[in-house]
């Protein structure tokens, strides 16, 4: 395929505000887009079928970030190291391949099955109701700070067995840890994440110690049994998995809720339809995930030469899968830029695909369903304080830093 000329800068302000027109241009002109660099070629994949194919092809592996950080740290000398961060993410499922990935995922998969997550609905509903009790009709409220961010923290704390009294600190830790997926990051960024990794690990060690003495039915207690009685994971793996579940569950769910609320308020007819037909909430959340995907980019590395629609992706090339572009692919979704909560076909890509499909996808969906459903039913009229909206500056995640809304009741 001949490379055609197209400007693509994912770090530009225009892209940060609205990447979808740029995705459409890229998909139509250069759907398998190459950006050459001195070290390795970077490819950006935009079509739904191509993204799904690569995510399920074992010739493409996940990013080996822990080892890259080790190499980077070796050059720092007197400027410090990233040892605590590296130890924290070394056992995260996102950076692992079989058999290590298979073994650790199998220990967690049952706890995040659809059936198990459904059992959490009553507890999640209680948390959402309590958070919405602080929304005052007629007074602007930041839905990110007051609902989207604290909800996954409180749910994860309950699921894992972590005291929710440190909710604000836990939310901040989780958000900072997730920055390892962002790019580019400065030395100061890595130093901050490394410090948070240390503080989080020390806190989790205290939690694990307490639960060893007084076991509960929580997920951490179950993992402690796997560690102490069955020897199926190490202490480092135990702590790493807890940190992973907490930080990753935080960011994806938070952005699902924020993006979803903003999209519905921006489409009053769709919001009204959902309010009049609350049974559409599951379909609505699937459409919101497609329409403005919380996770915009997943990265892979080719470990063999692979031909994709006439283009050769060479061994060692970095492959960036643009989920946001794939989910607006007109070859897959008719009128893709239209929000339609009654849309018949849902995307299978918002949480990835293949063996690295997001472990907590069902939990994120259920939290999104309950939060959005309860908000729009409890407060019939919602408006956005547009002048005060602030988006996050990241290309991997798409979401809001500040999203002020005003709610009213009859």
C-alpha positions as CSV (number, residue, x, y, z in Angstrom):
1,X,0.0,0.0,0.0
2,X,1.4,3.4,-1.0
3,X,1.8,5.8,1.9
4,X,-0.2,8.9,1.2
5,X,0.4,12.3,2.8
6,X,-1.6,13.0,5.9
7,X,-0.7,15.1,9.0
8,X,-1.2,13.1,12.2
9,X,0.0,14.5,15.5
10,X,-1.7,12.8,18.5
11,X,-0.2,15.4,20.8
12,X,-1.7,18.4,19.1
13,X,-4.4,20.5,20.8
14,X,-6.9,19.8,18.1
15,X,-6.5,16.1,18.5
16,X,-6.9,16.4,22.3
17,X,-10.2,18.3,21.9
18,X,-11.7,16.0,19.3
19,X,-9.7,13.2,17.7
20,X,-12.5,11.8,15.6
21,X,-12.3,14.0,12.5
22,X,-8.6,13.3,12.4
23,X,-9.3,9.6,12.8
24,X,-11.6,9.7,9.8
25,X,-9.1,11.5,7.7
26,X,-6.4,9.0,8.7
27,X,-8.6,6.0,8.0
28,X,-9.6,7.2,4.6
29,X,-6.1,8.3,3.4
30,X,-3.7,6.1,5.3
31,X,-5.5,3.5,7.4
32,X,-2.2,1.7,8.2
33,X,-0.2,4.8,8.9
34,X,3.6,4.8,9.5
35,X,5.7,7.3,11.3
36,X,9.4,6.7,10.9
37,X,11.8,7.3,13.8
38,X,15.5,6.8,14.4
39,X,15.0,3.8,16.6
40,X,11.9,1.9,15.4
41,X,9.0,2.4,13.1
42,X,5.7,3.4,14.6
43,X,2.4,2.2,13.0
44,X,-1.0,3.6,13.7
45,X,-3.9,1.2,12.8
46,X,-7.4,2.7,12.4
47,X,-9.8,0.1,10.9
48,X,-11.9,-2.1,13.1
49,X,-11.1,-5.4,11.4
50,X,-7.3,-4.6,11.4
51,X,-7.3,-3.7,15.1
52,X,-9.3,-6.8,16.1
53,X,-7.0,-9.0,14.0
54,X,-3.8,-7.7,15.6
55,X,-5.2,-8.0,19.1
56,X,-5.8,-11.7,18.5
57,X,-2.6,-12.5,16.7
58,X,0.2,-14.0,18.8
59,X,2.8,-12.5,16.5
60,X,2.2,-9.2,18.3
61,X,3.2,-9.0,21.9
62,X,2.3,-6.5,24.7
63,X,4.7,-3.6,25.6
64,X,7.5,-4.8,27.8
65,X,7.5,-1.6,29.9
66,X,9.2,-3.0,33.0
67,X,12.3,-4.0,31.1
68,X,12.4,-0.7,29.2
69,X,12.3,1.1,32.5
70,X,15.1,-1.0,33.8
71,X,17.2,0.0,30.8
72,X,16.2,3.6,31.2
73,X,17.1,3.5,34.9
74,X,20.5,2.1,34.2
75,X,21.5,5.4,32.6
76,X,20.2,7.6,35.4
77,X,23.1,7.0,37.8
78,X,22.9,9.8,40.4
79,X,19.4,10.9,39.4
80,X,17.7,7.9,41.1
81,X,16.0,4.8,39.9
82,X,12.5,3.4,39.2
83,X,12.9,0.2,41.3
84,X,9.7,0.5,43.2
85,X,7.7,1.3,40.0
86,X,9.3,-1.6,38.2
87,X,8.6,-4.0,41.0
88,X,5.0,-2.8,41.1
89,X,4.2,-3.3,37.4
90,X,6.5,-6.3,36.7
91,X,3.5,-8.6,37.4
92,X,0.7,-6.5,35.9
93,X,-1.2,-8.6,33.3
94,X,-0.8,-5.8,30.7
95,X,2.9,-6.4,30.4
96,X,2.9,-10.2,30.5
97,X,2.7,-13.0,28.0
98,X,1.9,-16.7,28.5
99,X,2.6,-18.7,30.6
100,X,3.1,-16.1,33.3
101,X,0.1,-14.1,32.1
102,X,-2.1,-17.3,31.9
103,X,-1.2,-18.4,35.5
104,X,-1.9,-15.1,37.1
105,X,-5.0,-14.3,35.2
106,X,-6.5,-17.7,36.1
107,X,-6.2,-16.8,39.8
108,X,-8.3,-13.7,39.3
109,X,-10.8,-14.4,36.5
110,X,-13.5,-16.1,38.6
111,X,-13.7,-13.0,40.9
112,X,-14.4,-10.8,37.9
113,X,-16.9,-13.0,36.0
114,X,-20.2,-11.6,34.9
115,X,-22.0,-13.7,37.6
116,X,-19.8,-12.5,40.4
117,X,-20.0,-8.8,39.3
118,X,-23.8,-9.0,39.2
119,X,-23.8,-9.9,42.8
120,X,-22.1,-6.5,43.6
121,X,-25.0,-4.5,42.1
122,X,-26.7,-3.8,45.4
123,X,-23.5,-2.6,47.1
124,X,-22.6,-0.4,44.1
125,X,-26.1,1.1,44.1
126,X,-25.7,2.1,47.7
127,X,-22.4,3.8,47.0
128,X,-23.8,5.7,44.0
129,X,-26.9,6.8,46.0
130,X,-24.7,8.1,48.8
131,X,-22.5,10.0,46.3
132,X,-25.5,11.6,44.6
133,X,-26.9,12.7,47.9
134,X,-24.2,15.4,47.8
135,X,-25.5,16.8,44.5
136,X,-27.4,20.0,45.2
137,X,-30.0,21.0,42.5
138,X,-29.2,24.3,40.9
139,X,-25.6,24.3,42.1
140,X,-22.7,23.3,39.7
141,X,-20.9,20.1,40.8
142,X,-17.9,18.5,39.3
143,X,-19.2,15.1,38.3
144,X,-15.6,13.8,38.0
145,X,-14.6,14.6,41.5
146,X,-18.0,13.9,43.1
147,X,-19.1,10.7,41.3
148,X,-16.8,9.3,38.5
149,X,-13.6,9.3,40.5
150,X,-14.7,8.2,44.0
151,X,-17.1,5.4,42.8
152,X,-14.5,3.0,41.4
153,X,-12.2,3.7,44.4
154,X,-15.0,2.8,46.8
155,X,-16.1,-0.2,44.9
156,X,-12.5,-1.5,44.5
157,X,-11.9,-0.9,48.2
158,X,-15.0,-3.0,49.1
159,X,-14.2,-5.8,46.6
160,X,-10.6,-6.0,47.7
161,X,-11.1,-5.5,51.4
162,X,-9.3,-2.2,51.7
163,X,-10.6,0.4,54.2
164,X,-12.4,3.1,52.3
165,X,-11.4,5.7,54.9
166,X,-8.4,6.5,52.7
167,X,-10.6,7.1,49.6
168,X,-9.0,10.4,48.5
169,X,-5.5,9.1,48.9
170,X,-6.3,5.8,47.2
171,X,-7.9,7.6,44.3
172,X,-4.9,9.8,43.9
173,X,-2.4,6.9,44.1
174,X,-4.4,4.9,41.5
175,X,-4.5,7.8,39.1
176,X,-0.8,8.5,39.4
177,X,0.2,4.9,39.0
178,X,-1.9,4.6,35.8
179,X,0.3,7.3,34.3
180,X,2.8,4.7,33.4
181,X,0.6,4.1,30.3
182,X,0.9,7.7,29.2
183,X,3.5,9.1,26.9
184,X,5.7,10.9,26.7
185,X,6.8,11.0,30.4
186,X,9.5,13.1,31.8
187,X,12.1,12.0,34.4
188,X,10.2,13.9,37.0
189,X,7.0,12.1,36.0
190,X,8.7,8.7,36.5
191,X,10.2,9.8,39.8
192,X,6.7,10.8,41.1
193,X,5.1,7.5,39.9
194,X,8.0,5.6,41.5
195,X,7.4,7.4,44.9
196,X,3.7,6.7,44.7
197,X,4.5,3.0,43.9
198,X,6.6,2.9,47.1
199,X,3.9,4.5,49.3
200,X,1.1,2.4,47.8
201,X,3.2,-0.8,48.4
202,X,3.9,0.1,52.0
203,X,0.2,0.7,52.6
204,X,-0.8,-2.6,50.9
205,X,1.7,-4.5,53.0
206,X,-0.1,-3.1,56.1
207,X,-3.4,-4.1,54.7
208,X,-2.2,-7.6,53.9
209,X,-0.7,-8.0,57.3
210,X,-4.0,-7.0,59.0
211,X,-6.0,-9.4,56.8
212,X,-3.6,-12.3,57.5
213,X,-4.4,-11.9,61.2
214,X,-8.1,-11.3,60.7
215,X,-9.2,-12.9,57.4
216,X,-12.3,-11.7,55.5
217,X,-14.2,-12.9,52.5
218,X,-12.6,-10.1,50.4
219,X,-10.5,-10.7,47.3
220,X,-7.3,-9.8,49.1
221,X,-8.0,-12.5,51.7
222,X,-8.6,-15.0,48.9
223,X,-5.3,-14.0,47.3
224,X,-3.5,-14.4,50.7
225,X,-4.8,-18.0,50.8
226,X,-3.4,-18.6,47.4
227,X,-0.1,-17.2,48.6
228,X,0.2,-18.7,52.1
229,X,-1.6,-22.0,51.9
230,X,-1.4,-23.0,48.2
231,X,1.8,-21.3,47.2
232,X,0.3,-20.3,43.8
233,X,1.8,-16.8,43.8
234,X,4.6,-14.9,45.4
235,X,4.4,-12.1,47.9
236,X,5.6,-9.6,45.2
237,X,2.9,-11.0,42.8
238,X,0.3,-10.6,45.5
239,X,1.0,-7.0,46.1
240,X,1.4,-6.2,42.4
241,X,-1.9,-7.7,41.5
242,X,-3.7,-5.7,44.2
243,X,-2.1,-2.5,43.0
244,X,-3.0,-3.4,39.4
245,X,-6.7,-4.1,40.2
246,X,-7.0,-0.8,42.1
247,X,-5.3,1.6,39.7
248,X,-6.6,0.2,36.4
249,X,-10.1,-0.2,37.6
250,X,-10.0,3.4,38.7
251,X,-9.1,5.1,35.4
252,X,-11.2,3.2,32.9
253,X,-14.4,3.3,34.9
254,X,-13.9,7.0,35.8
255,X,-13.6,7.9,32.1
256,X,-16.5,5.7,31.0
257,X,-18.8,7.6,33.4
258,X,-17.5,11.1,32.6
259,X,-17.5,10.6,28.8
260,X,-20.9,8.9,29.0
261,X,-22.5,11.7,31.0
262,X,-21.1,14.4,28.7
263,X,-22.2,12.5,25.6
264,X,-25.7,12.1,26.8
265,X,-26.0,15.8,27.9
266,X,-24.7,16.8,24.5
267,X,-27.4,14.7,22.8
268,X,-30.6,15.7,24.6
269,X,-32.9,13.4,22.5
270,X,-30.8,10.4,23.5
271,X,-30.8,11.5,27.1
272,X,-34.6,11.8,27.0
273,X,-34.9,8.4,25.4
274,X,-32.9,6.8,28.1
275,X,-34.9,8.6,30.8
276,X,-38.1,7.4,29.3
277,X,-36.9,3.9,28.7
278,X,-34.5,3.0,31.6
279,X,-34.3,-0.6,30.4
280,X,-32.0,0.7,27.6
281,X,-29.2,1.4,30.1
282,X,-27.1,-1.6,29.2
283,X,-27.4,-0.9,25.4
284,X,-26.7,2.8,26.2
285,X,-23.4,2.1,28.0
286,X,-22.2,-0.2,25.2
287,X,-22.9,2.6,22.7
288,X,-21.2,5.2,25.0
289,X,-18.2,3.0,25.1
290,X,-18.1,2.9,21.3
291,X,-18.9,6.5,20.8
292,X,-16.2,8.0,23.0
293,X,-13.9,5.2,24.1
294,X,-12.2,5.7,27.5
295,X,-9.1,3.8,26.2
296,X,-8.1,5.3,22.9
297,X,-4.8,3.5,22.2
298,X,-3.4,0.0,22.8
299,X,0.2,-0.8,21.8
300,X,1.8,-4.0,20.6
301,X,5.2,-5.0,19.2
302,X,5.6,-7.2,16.2
303,X,7.8,-10.3,16.9
304,X,7.7,-11.5,13.3
305,X,7.2,-9.9,9.9
306,X,3.4,-9.7,9.3
307,X,1.6,-8.6,6.2
308,X,-1.6,-6.6,6.8
309,X,-3.6,-5.7,3.7
310,X,-0.5,-5.4,1.5
311,X,1.6,-3.6,4.1
312,X,4.5,-5.4,5.8
313,X,4.8,-4.8,9.6
314,X,8.4,-5.8,10.4
315,X,9.7,-7.6,13.4
316,X,10.4,-5.0,16.2
317,X,8.0,-2.4,14.8
318,X,5.7,-0.7,17.3
319,X,2.0,-1.0,16.5
320,X,-0.4,1.5,17.9
321,X,-4.0,0.4,17.7
322,X,-6.4,3.3,17.7
323,X,-9.5,2.0,19.4
324,X,-11.2,5.3,19.1
325,X,-10.8,5.2,15.3
326,X,-11.8,1.6,15.1
327,X,-15.0,2.2,17.0
328,X,-16.0,5.0,14.6
329,X,-15.2,2.8,11.5
330,X,-18.1,3.3,9.0
331,X,-17.3,-0.1,7.5
332,X,-18.4,-1.6,10.8
333,X,-20.9,0.9,12.2
334,X,-23.4,2.8,10.0
335,X,-23.4,6.5,10.7
336,X,-20.6,6.0,13.2
337,X,-20.5,9.7,14.5
338,X,-24.1,9.4,15.6
339,X,-24.8,8.5,19.2
340,X,-27.6,5.9,19.1
341,X,-28.4,4.1,22.4
342,X,-30.6,1.7,20.4
343,X,-27.8,0.7,18.1
344,X,-28.1,-3.0,17.3
345,X,-24.4,-3.8,17.0
346,X,-22.0,-3.1,19.8
347,X,-18.3,-2.8,19.6
348,X,-16.2,-5.6,20.9
349,X,-13.1,-3.4,21.2
350,X,-13.5,-0.8,24.0
351,X,-11.8,-3.1,26.5
352,X,-9.4,-4.7,24.0
353,X,-9.6,-8.3,22.6
354,X,-7.7,-11.6,22.8
355,X,-6.0,-12.9,25.8
356,X,-5.3,-9.4,27.2
357,X,-9.0,-8.5,27.1
358,X,-9.6,-6.3,30.2
359,X,-10.1,-8.4,33.3
360,X,-12.4,-5.8,34.9
361,X,-14.5,-5.0,31.9
362,X,-17.7,-6.3,33.4
363,X,-17.2,-4.5,36.7
364,X,-16.5,-1.2,34.8
365,X,-19.7,-1.8,32.7
366,X,-21.9,-2.4,35.8
367,X,-20.5,0.7,37.6
368,X,-21.2,2.8,34.5
369,X,-24.7,1.4,34.1
370,X,-25.6,2.1,37.7
371,X,-24.0,5.5,37.9
372,X,-25.4,6.9,34.7
373,X,-28.8,5.3,35.1
374,X,-29.2,6.7,38.7
375,X,-28.0,10.1,37.8
376,X,-30.3,10.6,34.8
377,X,-33.3,9.2,36.5
378,X,-32.8,11.1,39.8
379,X,-32.1,14.4,38.1
380,X,-34.3,14.8,35.0
381,X,-32.5,17.9,33.7
382,X,-28.7,18.0,33.4
383,X,-26.6,20.8,31.9
384,X,-22.9,21.2,31.4
385,X,-20.9,24.3,32.5
386,X,-19.1,24.4,29.2
387,X,-16.7,27.2,30.0
388,X,-15.3,25.2,33.0
389,X,-14.8,21.9,31.3
390,X,-11.2,20.7,31.3
391,X,-10.0,17.6,29.4
392,X,-7.1,15.4,30.4
393,X,-4.0,15.8,28.3
394,X,-3.2,12.2,27.4
395,X,-3.4,10.2,24.2
396,X,-3.9,6.8,25.7
397,X,-7.0,7.7,27.8
398,X,-9.7,10.1,26.8
399,X,-11.6,11.8,29.6
400,X,-12.2,14.8,31.7
401,X,-10.2,16.3,34.5
402,X,-13.1,18.6,35.4
403,X,-16.6,18.2,34.2
404,X,-19.0,20.7,36.0
405,X,-22.7,20.0,35.6
406,X,-25.8,21.4,37.1
407,X,-28.7,19.1,38.0
408,X,-32.3,20.0,38.6
409,X,-35.4,18.2,39.8
410,X,-39.1,18.8,39.1
